[in-house]
Amino acid sequence: MDRSAIKDLYNWKDSKVRKPLLVKGLRQSGKTYLLKEFGRRAYDDVAYFNFEGNEHLQKCFERDLDPRRIVTELGVFRGKAIRPEATLIIFDEIQFCGLALTSLKYFCEKAPEYHVVCAGSLIGIAVAKPFSFPVGKVDFLTLRPMGFYEFVLAEQGKDILDFLSGLKKSEPIPELFTGRLVDLLRNYYITGGMPEAVAKWVETKDVSAVEMVQQQILDSYELDFAKHAPVADIPRLNLIWKSIPSQLARENGKFIFSHVRPGARAKELEDALEWLIAAGMVHKVARIEKPFMPLCAYADRNYFKLYAADVGLLRKMAQLPAETIYQGPEVYKEFKGALAENFVLTELLNSGISMPFYWKSNNLAELDFIVQIGSGIVPVEVKSGRNNRSRSLAEYRKRYSPEIAVTTSLDNLSGERLRNIPLYLLWKFQEYVLAE
């Protein structure tokens, strides 16, 4: 399956200031596959090394951190010499070898002719540990679950994507395509973007087979808690993780620690929450009361919502039957807003937007997302169906007169200063909101 991030890897390869690359991302989001495929396409040779449970490999880094000695030994280890420029070196599950992470500094400074890429299930956790991390000596790439664009591409939808890419910003989607796009969106709500789940769907079109994959992924996450997290945090991690669907389904979606466990306080659960964020499993969206630049200066980080990293996993965690997605949002009306919001957040992140905020003004109005793009601030209101009217957005516009405001729903593209962007076109979000 084609991943959009492969373009970023080519840009990294061609960069004159290239450093060793660390690919971060949620477990099972396709990091290893992407790097191997990139190596196959862009290099003469790929030298792949996995550190998990491989003590002999880790010993290559114990003597010293001289990159040329390490490369020579790794070549012997794999039975084939590693050539500068021509061989892509992949260090997988690098979080299991702190010295290998530290060695990236010396690859950057002393051996830039070697192209080194690294991946790991919990890189965000590893980076937070106290050993010597090569600050400023590595490039980063975050790989998220497949977005809707990549899902449609996997569904052999390149024709419709090419057509949509060629439309003008003000041109609505022909009715000939909207029905197909809504069907694809519903399928994506079911499968989500975890590559194995998408591959199973493309191969079989069997929802039960997809859900089996999703459950295996969820089970592996809980095993990761026991394997990698501090012992004291393991019960808290499970409680927070399993509370996400019910927290999102609440009327305002605000994350409340006492709903994780009766009587629990933020201080008791904060470390576990930060672990989940660093692992890429959840996204934290903080509240702002004033949408001024820079947004982060006005954030109340004690008042936030938590979203899952993948909408398909969220649906599975919530035990929302797949058939209800096909029957329409009125059947699962108590959860439809949460599912749509989670989808919109992941699409915004996939489109290159930094983590957004949400806006709440006392008890009068609340907007789902406030996005900063360059020097512009864009309010975004999410509607799961075809009604894109919003009292909260009207209140926001009355107060702050934004240059552009966005609703996103199943309605067609429309409007200028108040623009509706269909949910299935959010991969073009920046194109639609940036000035000509």
Order of alpha helices (4+ residues) and beta strands (2+ residues): alpha-beta-alpha-beta-alpha-alpha-beta-alpha-beta-alpha-beta-alpha-alpha-alpha-alpha-alpha-alpha-alpha-beta-beta-alpha-alpha-alpha-beta-beta-beta-alpha-beta-beta-alpha
